[in-house]
Amino acid sequence: MSEFLLKALPLAGLFSVQHKRFEDDRGHFARLFCEGSLSAFGQPFHIRQINHSCTRERGSVRGLHYQNSNAPEAKLITCLRGEVWDVAMDLRPDSETFLRWHAEHLRAGDGRSLLIPAGFAHGFQTLTDDAELLYLHSADYTPAHEGGLSVNDPRLAIAWPLPVNNLSARDSSHPLLDEHFAGVRL
């Protein structure tokens, strides 16, 4: 039996990963990643980088970040503490779900992760103070190939559950879609 179960979400290539949890009187154990199991599900994923974030204030938004087609990366996102509303947006021009987004509510201890394929932008809003995320990346971060989109773009129409606050200067400066697609290759 597999350590986890993949559930396809509305955007092609986007999956919710349910981790099998083993409990006894000492506590619990769950495998958060297994390259062989993901490959068996047809979703090969090799880890090149692991990141950890802690966001202090409820309502804070980080994103929408991506690596362009010159340095594509997939991500596996797990909430370690608190709760987040995690957003993935399809930026693959040939996809039937191009420029559509999907969000999942992730909370510490829920046994779930979000598997985001290459070609997607990613962002999240904290639903609690002191939310922590663990990110597994399939590629090295390449600053020359990074990009971002405005979390408040009316054309994206992301329905953030709380008022957006505490954006970094970098995230506040991400372009709107019209500006973005005018001169940037995805």
Phi, psi and omega in degrees: 000141182287155177288341179205168182237131177265135177240120178294137178255174188298341179259129184306127178091352180266130184226145165268135180247118177262119181273135175285130184250131178252126183236147170210190185293346178276337184145224182216165179217139174213139174275121182273339181209140172208109183302319180297318180293318178297319178297321179297331176276003181082018181234067181301140184209115177251127183281126175248338184204145176233129179236155179225132177234148171232124179245121191286321192252131175303137179094349179296144178238135172240131177127190355273116185252151174201164170252135184285182187294348176280343180211060186294149176216144170260159181224146170240115188251130178229135177272122181264333180210140179078208181217146177222158171252104190263126187245132173238133181236129182284117178247017180276109186304331181269002183279146175292341181250025179307129179068015172263150179239159174218142179237147175232140175274112178252138178223148178304135177084358181278353177073021183237151172226166176245122178261111185252122182285165173301148180093008180245149167269154182224141174201169178206159173240135178282133178260351177224162170291154174054051177275135180239135178238147171247127182244126170255129184245143180273356182214159176289146174295130181234098185305326181293344183242015179274158176206174178202158177236151180294129179289344181255013181297120181297333178289331177284327176053047177286126183269074179301134184290337179235161173302137180288126175217171173057043174283141175291163177301319179298311181293328177294336183266001178297144185284161170284164181306313183300318178291320184296309186281353178293325185215007184246130177273128178277000000 
